[in-house]
Amino acid sequence: MRKFFLFLLFCHVSSPVKHSLKFFFTGSSGIPDLPDFVGAAEVDQIQTAYCDSNKKLKPRQDWVKKIVRYDRQQLNWYKEECFVIQPNFLKATINYLMERLGQSEGVHVLQRISGCEWDDETGETDGFMRFGYDGEDFLTFDVKSLTWIALTPKAVSTKFSWDTDKSRIKHYENYLTQVCPEWLKKYVEIGKNSLRRKDLPSVSLLQKSPSSPVTCHASGFHPNKALMFWRKDGEELHEEVDLGETLLNHDGSFQMSADLNITSVEPEDWGRYECVFQLHGVKENIITKLDRAAIRTNLGKSLSLEANNEGPKRVSVVGAVVGVFILVLVCAVFGFIHNKKKTRRLSPGTTQRSSAPDPHQEEGERLNP
Ligand SMILES: *[C@@H]1O[C@H](CO)[C@@H](O)[C@H](O)[C@H]1NC(C)=O
C-alpha cells in the first residue's frame, strides 16, 4: 500500500504552467481476472477517460462528457483507439516481442505512454511516446530525429526494425507535434474551470469493531494530489498505518483512506493521535483528532461505505482494481523515465529529448514482421 502511494506521488511531479495530455495504454497477457487491455487519458494529470477490453469507455469529467456528446469525431476516435486499434496493436506487439525475445507463455505486459506538453506562456510544445515491456523501459520515440531509441539492450533489434517503418513514424510525428498539442489546447480551454478547481474532502473516522483499525477516510477532494497520514504528538507514524488506494468517485472527485492500528494505543493516549489530510496547493490541512465520540461505526451490520453519503456511489470494484493496477504500472514506468532523465543529464552528448507520445493514432499502424 505504502509503495503504491509513493508511486502515486512520483506520478504527480509537474510544473504549474505546463499543461499535459497523456494517453496510457496497457496490454497484458496471462493475468487472470484483469482485462487484457486498459486505456486512460489524462489532462493535467487528471483522468479524463478510461476504457478497457470489457468494452467500457468512460469519460471522467463533466466537461469531457460534453465534448464527446457534441463532438462525434472525438468520440469516434476514442472508440476506435480503445476497442480496435490499441488492443490489436498491443496484442500483436506482445506476440512479436515474445517471439523476438524467445519468450514462451507467461505473463507479459506492454505499456505505451504518449502525449504532449504545452507551455501556455512560451507556447512551446513537446511530444513523447514511450514503450515499457514487462515493467521495464523499452523504446522511446525521438521526435527530433524521428527514430526509435532502445532503452534496454533487449530492444535494440526492435528499434532497427521499427526505424524502417516510415509511414508509422510519419504518423507518430504528426500525432505528437500536431494533433496532440491541438487537442491539449482545446481540452485546457474547455476544461479550465474544472481543471483548476480545488475541492476539499469531508473526512471521517470509521471503525468496524472496537478493536479493529480506525480508518481515516477522506472523500470528495480534487485534484488527485493529496497526502494523508496519521501522527502522534505531531510525529508522522509509519509502522501502525496502512494507506489505502486513492479511488475515483462517481462525480470525478477522489477518496483515500489511512488505517491506524490501535491495538497498542492506550485509551488515555487517544488524544495524542490525529489524522492529517493535505491537498496539494492548499495551505490549511484537515486535522481530525482520534476521538471515540467522532468514530462512525456500524456494529452489527457490516460497515459499508455506501451507507454514508460521501462514500463512492457506484465505483466499480473491478474498475478500481484495474485502475490501481494500471496506475502502479504506469508510475513504475514513469519512475524509470524520471530516473533516466536524470542519468541522461549527467552525460552530455546523449540526447535529452526522449520521449514522445502520440495520442492518436495508430491507425495505419502496422507491425514490422
Ligand atoms: C496491529 O498491531 C499488532 C501488534 O502491535 C498486530 O499483532 C496486529 O496484527 C496488527 N493489526 C493489523 C490489523 O494490522
The ligand as a Gaussian input file, in Angstrom:
#p B3LYP/6-31G(d) Opt

LIG

0 1
 C       -1.822000      -4.370000      14.864000
 O       -0.617000      -4.461000      15.544000
 C       -0.452000      -5.663000      16.290000
 C        0.876000      -5.588000      17.019000
 O        1.029000      -4.383000      17.649000
 C       -0.501000      -6.863000      15.373000
 O       -0.420000      -8.066000      16.100000
 C       -1.805000      -6.839000      14.562000
 O       -1.798000      -7.893000      13.624000
 C       -1.978000      -5.511000      13.879000
 N       -3.281000      -5.489000      13.244000
 C       -3.470000      -5.174000      11.979000
 C       -4.875000      -5.175000      11.500000
 O       -2.546000      -4.919000      11.243000

